[in-house]
Amino acid sequence: MQHASSSTMIGRTVVVTGATSGIGRATATGLARMGAHVAITGRDRGRVEDAAREIRAVGGGQVDVFVADMSSQAQVRRLAGEVLGRLGRIDVLVNNVGGFWNTRHVTAGGLERTFALNHLAPFLLTCLLLDRLTQGAPARVVTVASAAQATGRIDFDDLQGRRSYSGSRAYDQSKLANILFTYELARRLRGSGVTANALHPGMVNTSFGAEDPGRIQRVLVPLLRPLMKSPAQGAATSIHLASAPAAEQTSGRYVAGDRLRRSSARSYDQVVAARLWAVSADLVGLTAAARG
């Protein structure tokens, strides 16, 4: 993987969701070091402000703060409105926010939280910001997925896990949804100057899933921590796709570690991708035009 120079992002504006800790914070910090104007999101204002102070200290540039619980569609819509009101251009959107819950949780809008946060939030935010991204093209959409996409299946008969819920199954489904969304988005954006790519950051030592871990996580994670990447190492692929000149023409691809990879066979099913797009658009209440 070719790394961008330290000044590659001067004059560019990047939105990074879920940037109060872990990979998101490291991604925002790395891009700020390259000169980017960074806008970060998080659920808690105090934590977002703390992250912004650290990023400003490291990068020395402008860092804007946005507060939203992205499992809520109403808050995603408010966030998009605030971003559009404050940012005259968006060169890169990094869809980083995500989570894992071993037991089934329901959002204020009545949706299963894993599907709502991991898939519907980036789907809706990207669609709402797409005109601004296109206006400033070339631009990029980078979505953090996971190797869990390999075992994911889209269960259209029970997307919300109402009949049967498994934390790992819900997570795997949401990560496959990230890939299907990315590939469908890339097809729809062909010729626009906006690229869309997804990535697997590797096993990273963060607090991911700590709120409601499964039994296997409680046992294995402490044992695996010495082998895990640091957040900065985990953010390297996001930073590359967001900034590297070599990645400017790459679209509709999946990157794991330092190279392009093939994702699961299911992720290339264009019929499933189109259906998922339509179902997602209905769930988030997008207009007919946005549904495509």
Secondary structure as GFF3:
##gff-version 3
##sequence-region A 1 292
A	DSSP	beta_strand	13	16	.	.	.	ID=ss1
A	DSSP	alpha_helix	22	33	.	.	.	ID=ss2
A	DSSP	beta_strand	37	42	.	.	.	ID=ss3
A	DSSP	alpha_helix	45	59	.	.	.	ID=ss4
A	DSSP	beta_strand	63	67	.	.	.	ID=ss5
A	DSSP	alpha_helix	73	86	.	.	.	ID=ss6
A	DSSP	beta_strand	92	95	.	.	.	ID=ss7
A	DSSP	alpha_helix	113	115	.	.	.	ID=ss8
A	DSSP	pi_helix	116	120	.	.	.	ID=ss9
A	DSSP	alpha_helix	121	135	.	.	.	ID=ss10
A	DSSP	beta_strand	139	144	.	.	.	ID=ss11
A	DSSP	three_ten_helix	147	151	.	.	.	ID=ss12
A	DSSP	alpha_helix	167	188	.	.	.	ID=ss13
A	DSSP	beta_strand	194	200	.	.	.	ID=ss14
A	DSSP	alpha_helix	215	224	.	.	.	ID=ss15
A	DSSP	three_ten_helix	225	227	.	.	.	ID=ss16
A	DSSP	alpha_helix	231	234	.	.	.	ID=ss17
A	DSSP	alpha_helix	236	243	.	.	.	ID=ss18
A	DSSP	three_ten_helix	245	247	.	.	.	ID=ss19
A	DSSP	beta_strand	253	256	.	.	.	ID=ss20
A	DSSP	beta_strand	259	261	.	.	.	ID=ss21
A	DSSP	three_ten_helix	265	268	.	.	.	ID=ss22
A	DSSP	alpha_helix	270	284	.	.	.	ID=ss23
A	DSSP	alpha_helix	288	291	.	.	.	ID=ss24
###
